[in-house]
């Protein structure tokens, strides 16, 4: 090539591949490359060895290539090979190259014929090669051999697709001539990812092994399964030649003689053979790189910009500098404190939209979970009334009490207040757990220094546990304070006098609503049938309305002399039923001696019974007098029980309200607002900063990889810039000429007009006089223009193949 910039294209991609492979990353760049695919024993390895002119690839039966081999051929005055994994060593003996490939393959995959997508990078310098980069991939197989996994076929297929699916990858599809082309594994998988055949180059091997009387002329002339880039035939050494150590140069001479002497191929001999394949691949890869260069440059620039800020921080990094350690420790502790405050106080940065965490979750504990735990302390109504009755009797002793005793009220209230300790302690435990989770979330930024992170979590957790015990002591103290004095003069407490007023005379308090809800009145069909109404229960009456708006009242039933009784569920009814009746045998509703009320569930029935019990409507005596120790149904005692029951309910409501208020305040003051991180954490950590600020090996490796990546990208952009500058005044090499594939029916092409060559001297492998290739007609052509052209004889034929782009080809005899 005459343009130095264009000559640098393939080595440029080689440098990028080496840089990215050495650090185990690709920087998300799809580099232009040629992937060699084909079935087992298709001749892929022989083609590559013919390019190099040396025997250096492993051979044998079954799967020999078990890892991708990135083969970089570089034209050089001396001949040697280098591996990326042992770059300091130069291999002059190519038998050692083969042994190293086998050893490196076994190191990753083992000796059981397994495969791995981790590539081996091999660079071959030689005066006998053109600049070229190929990836030799494992041959496709159908059956697992030996200890191979049963899905080896799918594993190999997935590996091939990882490479050839990328638009930047050219596909060298190798197919032996002695098999049906329609069954070619290489062409089949190439068609899947490249249905238009834009990236596929066909290679036909083993032409010398075809049955007598048959040839691959139609294939090589691109008439059968046509490809935009055409087919090139090669003749490799036979197994006998390989075993006999036949020299590759002699094999290339024999290949040349075969094409020139074979009657089916002599007219296209100039476009067949290993040297022509190598030149074509060099030319097409160069053109392909040139076409993808703008997008590659743009992606590199964006990657470089994203790395610049981080690289600036690490450029002058010195791991053992004590000043750096002190500064880094101070910054990280400050950042840790800031992150914790943001998590607790809330921030618009990096808002989590999937889960509650930090302050939001603690707020939910304060105002949803803790009140719920208080409400869950449902009193067993029957048991509570029994306790109140026993308390009243025990306080009166042998006397019959005329008045409701205060001491019974205090005893019951204190017993209920003590039960609040459980929900309060549980609330503290929930907050503790969320604080520890928040601290761990904030220490994620300390992963670069594992010892610092571990020590920070230990110190902060110890501090939280210490504050936990103090907070619990304080909460228990507040509950003890509530127990120490029962304030019956509280403004919100209903009081004995007020409750007595409610029971004796009509006053605003008598309208206090105990319960609302839907109930069904069961009436026989003859009297109108069952209907649903909205019921409202107060201390004096049970009313029902048309609906929950409570505008149209249907009836109001006074609660005097009413009792409850159970009713069996009807055979055809889905409702659970209870009844209200008058103890003086009077009608309750219209002409009904009892009114049956239905609920959807038994739980609703029990709940309504408890509410009616609070309003003074008790079960009939036969249901309550179940034993001699049962609660007496003395009317005066029942009145006292009902009074204390309502007073306890009123006072416990006041205590719950107070506790719901002071619990969040106590926890915030003693546990969260202690300012421990900013005031004390740094002092604990500073004593051992040298050992704490030792960065992890992973962080050191990541920093080195990032710097290497940054430098590789910078160098690549410089080289691309030089290429752009040096090629701005010279015409770029033309794209592959595929016009002959779609030529319409027309006569022979007229001879081309002489055009002077503007290129420089040709490569030693190119034939013909200096400056270009000599053709049978027309002037000298430049190397970049020496494309796989075909003669245009007079007879025409058109071939269409399903699944591949339509193409037309001209055909004639030799």
C-alpha positions in Angstrom: 0.0 0.0 0.0 1.3 3.4 -0.8 -0.7 5.3 1.9 1.1 5.0 5.2 -2.1 5.9 7.0 -4.0 3.0 5.5 -1.2 0.6 6.3 -1.6 1.5 10.0 -5.2 0.5 10.1 -4.8 -3.2 10.9 -1.9 -2.7 13.3 -4.1 0.0 15.0 -6.9 -2.5 15.6 -4.2 -5.1 16.8 -3.0 -2.6 19.4 -6.5 -2.0 20.6 -7.2 -5.7 20.9 -4.0 -6.3 22.8 -4.7 -3.3 25.2 -8.2 -4.4 25.9 -7.4 -8.1 26.2 -4.5 -7.5 28.6 -6.9 -5.8 31.0 -9.7 -8.3 30.5 -12.1 -5.6 29.1 -13.3 -4.5 25.7 -14.5 -1.0 26.8 -17.7 -1.8 25.0 -16.0 -1.3 21.6 -16.8 -3.7 18.8 -13.4 -3.8 17.0 -13.4 -4.7 13.3 -12.1 -8.3 12.8 -12.4 -11.4 10.7 -13.8 -14.5 12.4 -13.0 -18.0 10.9 -15.9 -20.4 11.2 -16.5 -23.9 9.9 -17.1 -27.5 10.8 -14.6 -29.8 12.3 -11.9 -30.8 9.8 -13.0 -28.2 7.3 -9.4 -27.1 6.9 -9.5 -23.8 8.9 -6.2 -24.5 10.6 -4.5 -25.4 7.4 -5.6 -22.1 5.8 -4.1 -20.1 8.7 -0.9 -22.1 8.6 -0.6 -21.4 4.9 -0.9 -17.7 5.6 2.0 -17.9 8.0 4.0 -20.5 6.1 4.6 -22.5 9.3 3.1 -25.4 11.2 2.1 -24.0 14.5 -1.5 -24.9 15.3 -2.5 -28.0 17.3 -3.8 -31.0 15.3 -5.7 -34.1 16.1 -9.1 -35.8 16.1 -12.3 -34.2 17.5 -12.3 -30.6 18.8 -8.7 -29.3 18.6 -9.4 -25.6 18.8 -11.1 -25.2 22.1 -10.5 -21.5 22.8 -10.7 -18.6 20.3 -7.3 -17.8 18.9 -6.8 -14.1 17.9 -4.1 -14.4 15.3 -2.4 -11.2 14.4 -0.2 -11.3 11.3 2.3 -8.4 11.0 4.7 -7.9 8.1 8.2 -7.6 9.5 11.8 -8.2 8.5 12.3 -10.8 11.2 10.2 -13.9 11.9 9.0 -14.7 15.4 5.8 -15.1 17.5 4.6 -13.5 20.7 1.7 -14.4 23.1 -0.1 -11.7 25.0 -0.1 -13.7 28.2 3.8 -14.1 28.1 4.7 -11.0 26.1 8.3 -10.9 27.3 9.1 -14.1 25.5 9.7 -14.3 21.7 9.1 -17.7 20.1 11.3 -18.5 17.1 10.6 -22.3 17.1 7.0 -22.7 15.9 6.8 -26.1 17.5 7.0 -24.3 20.8 4.2 -22.0 19.7 2.0 -25.1 19.2 3.0 -26.5 22.6 2.2 -23.1 24.2 -1.2 -22.9 22.6 -2.0 -26.4 23.9 -0.8 -25.6 27.4 -2.7 -22.3 27.6 -5.8 -24.0 26.3 -5.6 -26.8 29.0 -4.9 -24.2 31.7 -8.4 -22.7 31.2 -10.4 -25.6 29.8 -8.7 -28.6 31.3 -7.8 -31.7 29.4 -11.4 -33.1 28.9 -12.0 -31.4 25.5 -14.1 -28.6 27.2 -14.3 -25.2 25.6 -13.9 -21.6 26.8 -14.7 -18.2 25.3 -11.6 -16.6 26.8 -9.3 -15.9 23.8 -5.6 -16.6 23.3 -3.8 -13.7 21.6 -1.0 -14.7 19.3 1.0 -12.2 17.2 3.2 -13.6 14.3 5.8 -11.3 12.8 7.1 -12.4 9.3 8.3 -11.0 6.0 6.0 -13.6 4.3 2.7 -12.2 5.6 0.4 -9.3 5.0 -1.0 -7.3 7.9 -4.1 -9.3 8.8 -6.0 -10.2 12.0 -8.2 -13.3 12.2 -10.0 -15.1 15.0 -9.9 -18.9 14.7 -13.0 -20.3 16.4 -13.7 -23.9 17.5 -15.2 -26.1 14.8 -18.9 -26.8 14.9 -19.7 -30.3 16.1 -22.8 -32.4 16.6 -21.8 -35.1 19.2 -20.1 -34.8 22.6 -16.9 -36.8 22.8 -15.3 -38.2 26.0 -15.9 -36.0 29.0 -17.4 -33.1 27.0 -20.7 -31.8 28.3 -23.7 -33.1 26.4 -24.6 -29.6 25.2 -21.2 -29.0 23.6 -23.0 -28.2 20.3 -24.9 -25.4 21.8 -21.9 -24.1 23.7 -19.9 -23.8 20.5 -22.7 -22.3 18.7 -23.2 -19.6 21.4 -19.5 -18.9 21.4 -19.5 -18.4 17.6 -22.5 -16.1 17.8 -20.8 -13.9 20.4 -18.3 -13.0 17.7 -20.1 -13.1 14.4 -23.3 -11.3 15.5 -21.4 -8.0 15.7 -21.8 -5.9 12.6 -18.1 -5.0 12.8 -17.0 -8.6 12.3 -16.4 -10.1 8.8 -17.1 -13.8 8.6 -14.7 -16.2 6.8 -16.9 -19.2 6.2 -14.8 -22.3 5.5 -16.5 -25.2 3.7 -14.8 -28.3 2.3 -15.6 -28.9 -1.5 -16.3 -32.6 -1.0 -19.6 -31.9 0.9 -22.9 -30.5 -0.2 -22.7 -26.7 0.0 -26.4 -26.6 1.1 -25.4 -28.5 4.2 -22.5 -26.3 5.1 -22.5 -25.4 8.9 -20.4 -22.3 8.2 -22.7 -20.9 5.6 -25.8 -21.8 7.6 -24.7 -19.9 10.8 -23.4 -17.0 8.6 -26.7 -16.6 6.9 -28.5 -16.4 10.3 -26.5 -13.3 11.4 -25.8 -11.9 7.9 -28.9 -12.7 5.8 -27.8 -10.3 3.0 -24.3 -11.8 2.8 -22.7 -8.4 3.2 -20.1 -9.5 5.7 -19.5 -13.1 4.6 -16.5 -14.3 2.6 -16.7 -17.9 1.3 -13.6 -20.2 1.3 -13.8 -23.6 -0.4 -11.1 -26.1 0.7 -10.2 -29.6 -0.3 -10.9 -29.0 -4.1 -8.3 -31.7 -4.9 -10.3 -34.3 -2.9 -13.5 -34.1 -4.9 -14.8 -37.2 -6.7 -13.5 -37.7 -10.2 -15.7 -36.0 -12.8 -17.0 -33.4 -10.3 -15.8 -29.8 -9.6 -16.8 -26.7 -7.7 -16.9 -24.4 -10.6 -20.5 -23.1 -10.1 -19.6 -22.4 -6.4 -16.4 -20.5 -7.2 -18.1 -18.5 -10.0 -20.7 -17.5 -7.3 -23.6 -19.1 -9.1 -24.7 -21.4 -6.2 -25.5 -19.6 -3.0 -24.0 -16.4 -4.2 -22.2 -14.1 -1.8 -21.6 -10.4 -2.2 -17.9 -10.9 -1.5 -17.7 -14.1 -3.5 -15.9 -17.4 -2.9 -12.1 -18.2 -3.0 -10.9 -21.7 -3.5 -7.7 -23.1 -1.8 -5.9 -26.4 -1.7 -4.4 -27.4 1.6 -1.8 -30.0 2.4 -3.2 -33.5 2.8 -2.8 -35.5 6.0 -0.1 -37.5 4.3 1.8 -34.2 3.4 1.5 -33.0 7.0 2.7 -36.3 8.4 5.6 -36.2 5.9 6.5 -32.6 6.9 5.9 -31.3 3.4 7.1 -27.7 3.2 4.3 -25.1 3.0 6.1 -23.2 0.3 6.1 -26.3 -1.8 2.5 -26.8 -1.0 1.7 -23.3 -2.2 3.5 -24.0 -5.5 1.5 -27.2 -5.8 -1.7 -25.3 -5.2 -0.8 -22.8 -7.9 -0.1 -25.6 -10.3 -3.4 -27.3 -9.5 -5.5 -24.2 -10.4 -3.5 -23.5 -13.5 -3.8 -27.0 -14.8 -7.3 -27.9 -13.8 -9.7 -27.4 -16.8 -12.6 -26.2 -14.5 -10.5 -23.6 -12.7 -7.7 -22.4 -15.0 -9.8 -19.4 -16.2 -10.1 -18.1 -12.7 -6.7 -19.3 -11.4 -5.6 -15.7 -10.8 -8.4 -15.3 -8.2 -7.8 -18.6 -6.4 -5.3 -19.8 -4.0 -3.9 -18.9 -0.6 -1.9 -15.8 -1.7 -4.9 -14.3 -3.3 -7.1 -15.1 -0.3 -4.6 -13.4 2.0 -4.4 -10.3 -0.2 -8.2 -10.2 -0.5 -8.7 -10.5 3.3 -6.0 -7.8 3.9 -7.8 -5.5 1.4 -11.3 -6.2 2.7 -10.4 -5.9 6.3 -8.6 -2.6 5.6 -11.7 -1.3 3.8 -14.0 -2.6 6.5 -11.9 -0.8 9.2 -11.9 2.3 7.2 -15.7 2.2 6.9 -16.2 1.6 10.6 -13.6 4.2 11.7 -15.9 7.2 12.2 -18.3 5.4 14.5 -15.3 3.8 16.3 -13.7 7.2 16.8 -16.9 8.7 18.2 -17.4 5.8 20.7 -13.8 6.1 21.8 -14.1 9.8 22.4 -17.2 9.3 24.6 -15.5 6.6 26.5 -12.5 8.8 27.0 -14.6 11.7 28.4 -16.3 9.4 30.8 -13.0 8.2 32.2 -11.2 11.6 32.4 -12.6 12.7 35.8 -11.7 9.5 37.5 -8.3 9.3 35.9 -7.5 12.8 37.1 -8.1 11.6 40.7 -5.7 8.7 40.3 -2.9 10.2 38.1 -0.7 11.2 41.0 -1.9 8.4 43.3 0.7 7.3 45.8 -0.5 4.4 48.0 2.0 4.9 50.8 1.8 8.7 51.2 0.6 9.4 54.8 -0.8 12.8 53.8 -2.9 11.1 51.1 -4.2 8.6 53.6 -5.2 11.3 56.1 -6.9 13.3 53.5 -8.7 10.3 52.1 -9.8 9.2 55.6 -11.2 12.6 56.4 -13.1 12.8 53.1 -14.6 9.4 53.4 -15.8 9.9 57.0 -17.3 13.3 56.0 -19.0 11.7 53.0 -20.2 8.9 55.1 -21.8 11.4 57.5 -23.4 13.3 54.6 -24.8 10.2 53.0 -26.3 9.0 56.3 -27.9 12.4 56.8 -29.4 12.3 53.3 -30.8 8.8 54.0 -32.4 9.9 57.2 -33.5 13.4 56.3 -34.4 12.7 52.7 -32.7 13.9 49.5 -33.5 14.3 45.8 -30.3 12.5 44.8 -30.6 9.0 43.6 -34.2 8.5 44.8 -35.1 4.8 45.3 -38.4 4.2 43.6 -38.8 0.5 44.4 -38.5 0.3 48.2 -38.8 2.5 51.4 -35.5 2.9 53.2 -33.7 5.1 55.7 -35.8 8.0 57.1 -38.8 7.1 55.1 -39.0 3.6 56.6 -38.4 4.9 60.1 -41.2 7.4 59.6 -43.5 4.5 58.6 -42.5 2.7 61.8 -43.3 5.7 63.9 -46.7 6.6 62.3 -48.0 3.4 60.9 -46.4 0.3 62.4 -46.2 1.4 66.0 -49.8 2.7 66.2 -50.9 -0.6 64.5 -49.1 -2.6 67.2 -51.0 -0.5 69.9 -54.3 -1.2 68.2 -53.5 -4.9 68.0 -53.6 -5.1 71.8 -57.3 -5.8 71.5 -58.9 -6.5 74.9 -60.8 -9.6 75.4 -64.1 -7.9 76.2 -65.5 -10.8 78.2 -62.2 -11.3 80.2 -61.9 -7.6 80.8 -65.4 -7.3 82.2 -64.8 -10.3 84.4 -61.6 -8.7 85.8 -63.4 -5.5 86.5 -66.2 -7.4 88.3 -63.7 -9.3 90.5 -61.8 -6.1 91.3 -65.0 -4.4 92.4 -66.1 -7.3 94.5 -62.6 -7.7 96.1 -62.5 -4.0 97.0 -66.0 -4.1 98.6 -65.2 -7.3 100.5 -68.0 -8.5 102.7 -69.9 -5.3 102.2 -72.3 -4.6 99.4 -71.0 -1.5 97.6 -73.3 1.4 96.8 -70.8 3.3 94.7 -68.3 2.5 92.0 -64.8 2.2 93.6 -61.9 4.3 92.2 -59.4 1.7 93.2 -60.9 -0.9 90.8 -60.5 1.6 87.9 -56.8 2.3 88.8 -56.0 -1.4 89.1 -57.5 -2.2 85.7 -55.8 0.9 84.1 -52.4 0.1 85.4 -52.7 -3.5 84.2 -53.4 -2.2 80.7 -50.6 0.4 80.7 -48.0 -2.3 81.6 -49.1 -4.2 78.4 -47.8 -1.2 76.4 -44.2 -2.1 77.1 -44.1 -4.8 74.5 -45.1 -2.6 71.5 -42.8 0.1 72.6 -39.7 -2.2 72.8 -40.7 -3.7 69.5 -40.8 -0.3 67.9 -37.2 0.4 69.1 -36.0 -2.9 67.7 -37.5 -2.1 64.3 -35.8 1.3 64.2 -32.5 -0.3 65.2 -32.6 -2.7 62.4 -33.3 0.0 59.8 -30.5 2.2 61.2 -28.0 -0.7 60.8 -29.2 -1.4 57.3 -28.8 2.4 56.5 -25.3 2.4 57.9 -24.3 -0.6 55.7 -25.8 1.0 52.7 -23.7 4.2 53.3 -20.5 2.1 53.7 -20.8 0.7 50.2 -18.7 3.7 49.0 -15.9 2.4 51.3 -15.4 -0.9 49.4 -12.0 0.4 48.1 -10.7 0.1 51.7 -12.2 -3.1 53.1 -10.6 -2.7 56.6 -11.9 0.8 56.9 -15.4 -0.3 55.9 -15.3 -3.2 58.4 -14.0 -1.0 61.3 -16.5 1.7 60.5 -19.4 -0.7 60.6 -18.2 -2.2 63.8 -17.8 1.1 65.6 -21.1 2.5 64.4 -23.0 -0.7 65.2 -21.5 -0.7 68.7 -22.6 2.9 69.2 -26.1 2.0 68.0 -26.4 -0.9 70.4 -25.2 1.3 73.3 -27.8 3.9 72.5 -30.4 1.1 72.2 -30.1 0.1 75.8 -30.3 3.8 76.9 -33.4 4.4 74.7 -35.2 1.3 76.1 -34.4 2.4 79.6 -35.8 5.8 78.9 -39.0 4.4 77.3 -39.6 2.0 80.2 -39.1 4.9 82.6 -41.7 6.9 80.8 -44.2 4.0 81.1 -43.3 3.8 84.8 -44.1 7.5 85.1 -47.5 6.9 83.5 -48.1 4.2 86.1 -47.0 6.4 89.0 -50.0 8.7 88.8 -53.4 8.2 87.2 -54.5 11.7 86.3 -58.3 11.5 86.3 -58.4 15.3 86.0 -57.0 15.2 82.4 -59.0 17.4 80.1 -59.7 14.6 77.7 -60.8 12.1 80.4 -64.5 11.4 80.5 -64.5 11.2 84.3 -66.9 9.6 86.8 -69.2 12.6 87.0 -69.5 12.9 83.2 -70.1 9.2 82.8 -72.7 9.2 85.6 -74.4 12.1 83.9 -74.4 10.2 80.6 -76.1 7.2 82.3 -78.7 9.2 84.2 -79.8 12.1 82.2 -79.8 13.1 78.5 -76.8 15.2 77.7 -74.6 15.7 74.6 -72.3 12.9 75.8 -75.2 10.5 75.4 -74.9 10.8 71.6 -71.4 9.3 71.6 -71.3 6.8 68.8 -69.9 3.4 69.7 -70.2 1.7 66.3 -71.4 2.2 62.8 -71.9 -0.4 60.0 -74.1 -2.4 57.7 -76.5 -5.1 59.1 -79.3 -7.1 57.6 -82.7 -7.2 59.3 -84.1 -10.7 58.8 -87.8 -10.5 58.2 -90.1 -13.1 56.7 -91.0 -12.7 53.1 -94.7 -12.2 54.1 -93.6 -9.1 56.0 -91.4 -7.6 53.3 -88.3 -9.8 53.4 -84.7 -9.2 54.5 -83.1 -5.7 53.9 -79.7 -4.1 54.5 -79.6 -0.9 56.6 -76.9 1.3 57.9 -76.8 1.0 61.8 -75.5 3.5 64.3 -75.0 2.4 67.9 -74.8 5.0 70.7 -74.9 4.6 74.5 -78.7 5.1 74.5 -80.0 3.8 71.2 -79.6 1.6 68.1 -80.7 3.4 65.0 -80.8 2.4 61.4 -80.8 4.4 58.2 -81.3 3.9 54.5 -77.6 4.4 53.7 -74.4 5.7 55.2 -75.2 9.3 54.6 -77.5 9.0 57.7 -80.1 11.4 56.3 -83.2 9.1 56.1 -83.7 7.4 59.5 -85.8 4.3 59.4 -86.1 3.6 63.1 -84.5 4.3 66.5 -84.6 1.6 69.1 -83.9 2.6 72.8 -81.5 0.2 74.6 -83.5 0.0 77.8 -84.3 -3.6 78.9 -82.7 -5.1 75.8 -80.7 -8.3 75.8 -78.8 -10.4 73.2 -79.3 -14.0 72.3 -77.7 -16.3 69.7 -79.7 -17.5 66.7 -78.9 -20.5 64.5 -77.9 -19.8 61.0 -80.7 -20.6 58.5 -80.5 -23.5 56.1 -80.8 -21.3 53.0 -79.1 -18.2 54.5 -75.4 -17.2 54.1 -75.6 -14.7 56.9 -74.5 -15.2 60.5 -77.3 -14.0 62.8 -77.9 -12.8 66.4 -81.0 -11.4 67.9 -82.1 -8.5 70.2 -85.1 -8.9 72.4 -86.9 -7.1 75.3 -86.6 -8.7 78.7 -90.2 -7.4 79.6 -91.7 -9.4 76.6 -92.5 -6.2 74.7 -92.3 -5.8 71.0 -88.9 -4.6 69.8 -89.7 -3.5 66.3 -93.2 -3.2 64.9 -95.0 -6.4 65.9 -91.7 -8.4 66.4 -90.8 -9.6 69.9 -87.2 -9.9 68.7 -85.2 -8.5 65.8 -82.7 -10.7 64.0 -79.6 -9.0 62.7 -77.3 -10.7 60.1 -73.6 -10.2 59.3 -71.4 -11.6 56.6 -68.9 -13.3 59.0 -68.9 -14.7 62.5 -66.2 -12.2 63.4 -68.5 -9.3 62.6 -71.2 -10.9 64.8 -68.8 -11.1 67.7 -67.6 -7.6 67.1 -71.2 -6.2 67.2 -71.9 -8.2 70.3 -68.9 -6.6 72.1 -70.0 -3.2 71.0 -73.6 -3.8 72.2 -72.1 -5.1 75.5 -70.3 -1.7 75.9 -73.6 0.0 75.4 -75.2 -2.1 78.2 -77.0 -4.7 76.1 -75.9 -8.0 77.6 -76.5 -11.6 76.7 -79.4 -13.4 78.2 -78.8 -15.0 81.6 -78.8 -18.6 80.3 -75.7 -17.8 78.2 -73.7 -16.2 80.9 -74.5 -18.3 84.0 -72.4 -21.3 82.9 -70.9 -22.1 86.3 -71.1 -21.2 89.9 -68.1 -19.0 89.6 -69.5 -16.9 86.8 -70.0 -13.2 87.0 -73.1 -12.2 88.9 -75.7 -10.4 86.8 -76.7 -8.1 89.7 -77.9 -5.0 87.9 -76.1 -2.6 90.2 -72.8 -4.5 89.7 -73.3 -4.5 86.0 -73.8 -0.8 86.0 -70.5 -0.4 87.9 -68.7 -2.7 85.5 -70.0 -0.8 82.6 -68.9 2.5 84.1 -65.4 1.4 84.8 -65.1 -0.3 81.4 -65.9 3.0 79.6 -63.6 5.0 82.0 -60.7 2.5 81.3 -61.3 2.9 77.6 -61.2 6.7 77.9 -58.0 6.8 80.0 -56.1 4.2 77.9 -56.9 6.3 74.8 -55.2 9.3 76.5 -52.1 7.2 77.4 -51.9 5.7 73.9 -52.0 9.2 72.5 -49.2 10.4 74.8 -47.0 7.3 74.0 -47.5 7.7 70.2 -46.2 11.2 70.7 -43.2 10.7 72.9 -41.9 7.5 71.4 -40.6 9.1 68.1 -39.2 12.0 70.0 -37.3 9.8 72.5 -35.9 7.6 69.7 -34.8 10.6 67.5 -33.1 12.3 70.5 -31.3 9.4 72.0 -30.4 7.3 68.9 -30.5 9.3 65.6 -29.7 13.0 66.5 -26.6 12.1 68.6 -24.2 13.5 66.0 -21.8 10.6 66.7 -20.5 10.3 63.1 -19.4 13.9 62.7 -18.2 14.4 66.3 -16.6 11.1 67.4 -16.2 8.5 64.5 -13.1 10.2 63.0 -11.3 10.1 66.4 -11.9 6.4 66.7 -10.6 5.7 63.2 -7.7 8.1 63.2 -5.7 6.1 65.7 -5.1 3.3 63.2 -5.3 5.1 59.8 -2.2 3.5 58.2 -3.7 0.0 58.3 -7.3 1.1 57.7 -6.4 3.0 54.6 -4.7 0.0 52.8 -6.7 -0.3 49.6 -8.0 -3.6 48.4 -6.2 -5.6 45.6 -9.4 -5.3 43.6 -9.3 -1.5 43.8 -5.6 -1.4 42.9 -6.3 -3.6 39.9 -9.3 -1.6 38.9 -7.2 1.6 39.0 -4.4 0.1 36.9 -6.9 -1.2 34.4 -8.7 2.1 34.1 -5.4 4.0 33.5 -4.4 1.4 30.9 -7.7 1.7 29.2 -7.4 5.5 29.2 -4.0 5.4 27.8 -5.0 2.9 25.1 -7.9 5.0 24.1 -5.7 8.1 23.9 -3.1 6.4 21.7 -5.8 4.9 19.5 -7.4 8.4 19.0 -3.9 9.8 18.1 -3.4 7.1 15.5 -6.8 7.5 14.1 -6.2 11.3 13.9 -2.9 10.7 12.0 -4.7 8.4 9.6 -7.4 10.9 9.0 -4.8 13.6 8.4 -2.6 11.6 6.0 -5.5 10.3 4.0 -7.3 13.6 3.5 -5.7 14.4 0.2 -5.6 10.9 -1.3 -8.6 8.9 -2.5 -9.6 6.1 -0.2 -9.4 2.6 -1.5 -12.6 1.6 -3.3 -15.1 -0.7 -1.7 -15.4 -4.3 -2.9 -16.8 -4.4 -6.4 -19.9 -6.5 -6.4 -21.5 -5.1 -9.5 -20.7 -8.2 -11.5 -23.0 -10.2 -9.1 -26.1 -8.1 -10.1 -25.2 -7.5 -13.7 -28.2 -7.5 -16.0 -28.3 -9.4 -19.3 -26.0 -7.7 -21.6 -23.1 -8.4 -23.9 -19.4 -8.8 -23.1 -17.9 -6.0 -21.1 -15.7 -3.8 -23.3 -12.0 -3.7 -22.3 -11.2 -1.0 -19.7 -9.5 2.2 -20.7 -5.9 2.5 -19.6 -5.7 4.3 -16.3 -2.3 5.2 -14.8 -1.6 3.7 -11.4 -1.3 6.2 -8.5 -0.2 3.6 -5.9 3.2 2.8 -4.7 5.2 -0.5 -4.9 3.3 -3.7 -4.2 3.9 -6.2 -1.5 6.3 -9.1 -2.3 3.4 -11.6 -2.4 1.7 -9.7 -5.1 2.4 -11.0 -8.6 3.0 -9.0 -11.8 5.2 -5.9 -12.4 5.7 -3.3 -9.8 2.8 -1.0 -9.1 0.0 -3.5 -9.5 -1.3 -6.8 -10.9 -1.2 -7.5 -14.6 -4.6 -8.6 -16.0 -5.4 -10.3 -19.3 -6.8 -7.2 -20.7 -6.5 -3.5 -19.9 -3.9 -1.6 -17.9 -2.1 -2.2 -14.7 -4.4 -2.3 -11.6 -3.4 -1.1 -8.1 -3.4 -3.7 -5.3 -6.5 -2.2 -3.7 -8.3 -2.5 -7.0 -7.3 -6.1 -7.5 -10.7 -7.4 -6.5 -12.2 -10.8 -7.1 -13.5 -10.1 -10.6 -14.9 -12.6 -13.0 -14.7 -12.8 -16.8 -17.8 -11.9 -18.8 -18.3 -14.5 -21.5 -21.1 -14.3 -23.9 -23.6 -16.9 -22.5 -25.7 -15.8 -19.5 -27.5 -17.5 -16.7 -29.4 -16.2 -13.7 -29.4 -18.1 -10.3 -31.8 -17.4 -7.4 -31.3 -19.1 -4.0 -33.8 -18.9 -1.2 -32.6 -17.1 1.9 -29.7 -15.2 0.2 -29.8 -11.9 -1.7 -30.7 -12.1 -5.4 -27.7 -12.1 -7.6 -27.1 -12.6 -11.3 -24.0 -14.2 -12.7 -22.6 -14.6 -16.2 -21.5 -18.1 -17.2 -19.5 -19.6 -19.9 -17.3 -22.6 -20.5 -13.6 -22.5 -20.1 
